[in-house]
Amino acid sequence: MSKYEPLWNYLKENKKDNYKLTYEEIKKILGFEIDHSFLTYKKELKEYGYEVDKISMKERTIIFNKL
C-alpha cells in the first residue's frame, strides 16, 4: 500500500473529471504534507484512472485529470 493511497482513493471515489487541489486540501486528505516522493508515487495514480496534469509550486496546487 502506498502512502498516497488515501489521496488516490479520494480522487477515484468522487469521480470528477478533474480536480484542482491545494497542498492544504491534500494534507487534510492524507494527514501529512506531500513531499518530493510524490513525484515518484504519482505514477501509481494511473491505476486509479487519473493522472497529474500540473503541479504549481507558486500556487501550491496540483491539477489531476481523469484518463
Contacts in CASP RR format, 6 or more apart in sequence:
PFRMAT RR
TARGET T0000
AUTHOR 0000-0000-0000
METHOD contacts of the structure
MODEL  1
MSKYEPLWNYLKENKKDNYKLTYEEIKKILGFEIDHSFLTYKKELKEYGY
EVDKISMKERTIIFNKL
2 8 0 8 1.000
2 41 0 8 1.000
2 44 0 8 1.000
3 30 0 8 1.000
3 32 0 8 1.000
3 37 0 8 1.000
3 41 0 8 1.000
4 30 0 8 1.000
4 38 0 8 1.000
4 41 0 8 1.000
4 42 0 8 1.000
4 44 0 8 1.000
5 44 0 8 1.000
6 29 0 8 1.000
6 30 0 8 1.000
6 31 0 8 1.000
7 26 0 8 1.000
7 29 0 8 1.000
7 30 0 8 1.000
8 44 0 8 1.000
8 45 0 8 1.000
8 47 0 8 1.000
8 48 0 8 1.000
8 50 0 8 1.000
9 48 0 8 1.000
10 29 0 8 1.000
11 19 0 8 1.000
11 45 0 8 1.000
11 48 0 8 1.000
11 50 0 8 1.000
11 64 0 8 1.000
12 48 0 8 1.000
12 49 0 8 1.000
12 50 0 8 1.000
16 66 0 8 1.000
17 65 0 8 1.000
17 66 0 8 1.000
18 53 0 8 1.000
18 63 0 8 1.000
18 64 0 8 1.000
18 65 0 8 1.000
18 66 0 8 1.000
19 63 0 8 1.000
19 64 0 8 1.000
20 61 0 8 1.000
20 62 0 8 1.000
20 63 0 8 1.000
20 64 0 8 1.000
21 29 0 8 1.000
21 61 0 8 1.000
21 62 0 8 1.000
21 64 0 8 1.000
22 59 0 8 1.000
22 60 0 8 1.000
22 61 0 8 1.000
23 33 0 8 1.000
23 34 0 8 1.000
23 60 0 8 1.000
23 61 0 8 1.000
23 62 0 8 1.000
24 60 0 8 1.000
26 33 0 8 1.000
26 34 0 8 1.000
26 62 0 8 1.000
27 33 0 8 1.000
27 34 0 8 1.000
34 62 0 8 1.000
42 51 0 8 1.000
42 52 0 8 1.000
45 51 0 8 1.000
45 52 0 8 1.000
45 64 0 8 1.000
46 67 0 8 1.000
49 66 0 8 1.000
49 67 0 8 1.000
50 64 0 8 1.000
50 65 0 8 1.000
50 66 0 8 1.000
50 67 0 8 1.000
51 64 0 8 1.000
51 65 0 8 1.000
51 67 0 8 1.000
52 62 0 8 1.000
52 63 0 8 1.000
52 64 0 8 1.000
53 63 0 8 1.000
53 64 0 8 1.000
53 65 0 8 1.000
54 62 0 8 1.000
54 63 0 8 1.000
55 61 0 8 1.000
55 62 0 8 1.000
55 63 0 8 1.000
56 62 0 8 1.000
56 63 0 8 1.000
END
